[in-house]
Amino acid sequence: MDNKLELQIKLKVKDVLRYNLWVAYRSIVSKLMLILGVGLTGWLIYKVSVNTGRLDVFISQNIIWIVLAVFILIVTPFKVWTITATQMQAPIFSGVSKYIFTKENIYMQVGELEDTVSWDTYVKIVETNKDFRFFVDKVQAQIFPKHNMTAEQITVLKALIKEAKDEASYKLK
């Protein structure tokens, strides 16, 4: 097995958006609001389908519920989109970053910044279908999208993670 892996990472908007949506809908309150919004929308669709009167009268009688459903379903995704758009303007997100993984540490060159960090910096490493997330705390993570890697690089990265971290601190597929 190689004891070193070099990656060139270029984040796409969808990578950052996917992670930011995960953060936004991570709390129970956010999940409950989403369920409430979907439920309210379903109830309004049902009410429209059984309505025998005019549509404009129905809308005027239920405008508060309609506005509330739209507000609940649109506010969080819109806020997440604006945060993502702002983040993508920063060189850290918009440029190509270089990472060299070894069993001992990770060298990173992000924009003008260069640093070598220990694997101990990451409290949890999680592999999803689309990326690897190296968490520095419960929410903040560095994202390594798989679309930047070959199958061989993914295999080498998994092996390095297994060598560098104890089994309780990573979750790989």
C-alpha positions in Angstrom: 0.0 0.0 0.0 1.2 3.5 -0.7 2.1 5.5 2.4 1.3 8.8 0.7 -1.6 10.2 -1.3 -1.7 13.5 -3.1 -5.0 15.0 -4.1 -6.0 18.1 -6.0 -9.4 19.2 -4.7 -11.7 21.6 -6.6 -15.0 22.1 -4.8 -18.1 22.6 -6.9 -21.1 24.6 -5.7 -23.2 21.4 -5.3 -20.5 20.0 -2.9 -20.7 23.0 -0.6 -24.5 23.3 -1.0 -25.0 19.6 -0.1 -22.8 20.0 3.1 -24.5 23.3 4.0 -28.0 21.7 3.6 -26.9 18.9 5.9 -25.8 21.4 8.5 -29.1 23.4 8.1 -31.3 20.3 8.6 -29.2 18.7 11.3 -31.2 20.0 14.3 -34.5 18.6 15.4 -36.2 22.0 15.2 -35.2 22.3 11.5 -36.5 18.8 10.8 -39.7 19.5 12.6 -40.2 22.7 10.6 -39.6 20.9 7.4 -42.2 18.2 8.4 -44.6 21.0 9.4 -44.1 22.8 6.0 -44.6 19.6 4.0 -47.6 18.6 6.1 -49.2 22.1 5.8 -48.6 22.0 2.0 -50.2 18.6 1.8 -53.2 19.8 3.8 -53.6 22.8 1.5 -53.4 20.6 -1.6 -56.0 18.3 -0.1 -58.2 21.3 0.7 -57.9 22.7 -2.9 -58.7 19.2 -4.4 -62.0 19.0 -2.4 -62.9 22.6 -2.8 -66.1 23.1 -4.8 -65.9 26.9 -4.8 -63.9 29.4 -6.7 -60.1 29.2 -6.4 -59.7 32.9 -5.8 -62.1 32.7 -2.8 -60.2 29.6 -1.4 -56.9 31.5 -1.7 -58.2 34.6 0.0 -59.7 32.5 2.8 -56.4 30.5 3.3 -53.8 33.1 2.5 -52.2 33.0 5.9 -51.7 29.2 5.7 -50.4 29.5 2.1 -47.9 32.2 3.0 -46.8 30.2 6.1 -46.3 27.0 4.1 -44.2 28.9 1.5 -42.3 30.7 4.2 -41.4 27.5 6.0 -40.4 25.6 2.9 -38.4 28.5 1.2 -36.6 30.4 4.0 -34.0 27.7 5.0 -33.1 26.6 1.5 -32.8 30.3 0.4 -30.6 31.1 3.4 -28.4 28.1 2.7 -28.1 29.1 -0.9 -27.0 32.6 0.0 -24.4 31.3 2.4 -23.1 28.9 -0.2 -23.0 31.6 -2.9 -21.0 33.8 -0.5 -18.6 31.0 0.5 -17.9 30.1 -3.1 -16.5 33.6 -3.6 -13.7 32.9 -1.2 -10.4 31.4 -2.6 -10.6 28.6 -0.1 -13.8 27.3 -1.8 -13.3 28.5 -5.3 -9.7 27.6 -6.0 -7.9 24.3 -6.3 -6.4 23.0 -3.1 -3.6 20.5 -2.7 -3.5 17.8 0.0 -0.9 15.3 0.7 -2.0 12.5 3.1 0.5 10.4 5.0 0.0 8.1 8.0 1.5 10.8 10.2 -0.2 14.0 9.1 -1.9 15.9 6.3 -0.1 18.6 4.3 -2.5 21.2 2.8 -2.0 24.0 0.4 -5.2 26.1 0.3 -4.9 29.3 -1.7 -1.9 31.2 -0.3 -2.0 29.2 3.0 0.1 26.1 3.7 0.0 24.0 6.8 0.6 20.5 8.1 -2.0 19.1 10.4 -2.1 16.0 12.6 -4.8 13.4 12.1 -5.7 14.1 15.7 -7.2 17.5 14.5 -10.1 15.5 13.2 -12.6 14.2 15.7 -14.5 12.1 13.2 -14.1 11.1 9.5 -17.2 10.1 7.6 -17.5 8.8 4.1 -20.8 9.5 2.3 -21.8 8.5 -1.1 -20.4 11.7 -2.6 -17.6 12.7 -0.3 -15.3 12.3 2.7 -16.0 14.7 5.6 -13.1 15.4 8.0 -14.8 16.9 11.1 -12.9 19.2 13.4 -15.9 19.4 15.7 -19.5 18.1 15.6 -20.5 20.4 12.6 -17.4 21.9 10.9 -15.7 19.7 8.4 -13.4 19.7 5.5 -15.0 18.2 2.4 -13.2 15.9 0.0 -15.5 15.2 -2.9 -15.1 11.8 -4.6 -15.5 13.4 -8.1 -12.0 14.7 -7.6 -10.6 11.2 -6.9 -10.0 8.0 -8.9 -11.2 4.6 -7.5 -7.6 3.9 -6.6 -7.2 7.2 -4.7 -10.3 6.5 -2.7 -9.0 3.1 -1.8 -5.6 4.6 -0.7 -7.4 7.3 1.3 -9.5 4.7 3.1 -6.4 2.7 4.0 -4.6 5.8 5.3 -7.6 6.7 7.4 -7.7 3.2 8.9 -4.0 3.4 9.7 -4.0 6.9 11.1 -7.2 6.9 13.2 -8.7 4.5 15.6 -11.8 2.6 14.5 -14.2 4.5 16.7 -13.3 7.8 15.0 -14.2 7.0 11.4 -17.1 5.7 9.5 -16.3 4.4 6.0 -18.5 2.7 3.4 
